[in-house]
Amino acid sequence: MKDERTRNWLGLVYPESAPKNWREILDELHIEWVESPLHDKDINETAEDEHEKKAHYHILLLFNGNKSYEQIKEITYSINAPIPKKCNSVKGSIRYMVHKDNPEKYQYSWYDIVPHGGADLNALCQPTSSERLEIQKAIIEFILEKDIDEFEDIVNYSMKENSEWLNILLNYSTISITAYICSRRYKKERAEKKERENSRTFVDQETGELVTT
């Protein structure tokens, strides 16, 4: 028979029907799990009037070994949640918690994702080398567009607006992006110095005013 067990499972929690201590119930399992932001701005895309869906949380349960559907159903039943589903991709599931790859949907904040039991979001969502390169290119384009000449400025922006950039800046590209920004700043300073050296100031004989060329 086909093995229907897997290590990672997905579930939904509706605050209106879940027990108030549903988080504590899951925490007492002493497993790693991830809680999405409260999805209270989703639209029911199949409804004619596009009415809002009921507010809910997405949860991702992470186990060290395979668990059967029956075992997970006992857990979701204890918090009055719908039937669980297998998780095909941990990274993809966490990104979906904020609709990261679904720009047509409401964009929730990455900072509202809550890891439990020691779950490490950065490790679970570690970008591939090609993904890192694309993000680095986007950061450099932003630096050029905004004429940024201090590493602090791009970090401060990322802290407020783009957690994915912040992860790349602090964990993968600190040296290279810092060097790039410094190179831009030094190039600008050299150009300004050369312009000053090439300019000359004299007194206009007719007006008596100082003129710089």
C-alpha positions, 0 to 999 in steps of 0.5 A: 500500500502507498505510504500516506504519511509525511513529516509536514502538515497544513491546517486552518484555524478559524478564531470564531470556532477554535478554543481560545487556547488553541496556540497553547494546545499546539505548543504543548505538543513540543513541535516546531510549527508556524502560524500565519498572520490573521487572514481577514482580508481574503476574497472568496474568488469563486463567489459572484459578489466576491464576499470576504472569506471568514477570518482564519489562520494558516498553520504549518506543523513540522515533525521530525518523523512521518505522521499519518493523516489519522494522527494529525486529524487528532491534533486538528480535532483538538483545536476544532480545525478543518481536516489537515492537508499534506504539505508539499513544500515548506518554503512555498507554504510559508510564502503563501501565508503572506501571499508572497507569490500571489500579487493579485491577493492581499499582501500580509506582512512577513513580520506577522508570521509567528514561529513556534517551538524554535522554528527558524523562518530564515532556515525554512525559507532559505533562498536558492542561489538563483533566487538570491541573485535576482533579489540582489539585482533588485536591491542594486536597481533600487540603490541606483534609482534612489541614489543610495550611498549609505548601507544603513539607508538600504537596511533601514528601508528593508527593515520596514518594507521588505523582509526578503531584502533584509535577509539577503542584505544581512545574511548573504550580501553584506560585504558585496552590497556595502562594497558596491555602495562605497564604490558609488560614493567614492566615484561620486566624490572623485567626480565632484573633486575633479569638477572643483579642480577644473573650475576657476573663479574670477572677477567679472570686470564689468559687474565686479561679481565673482564668476565660477566656470 
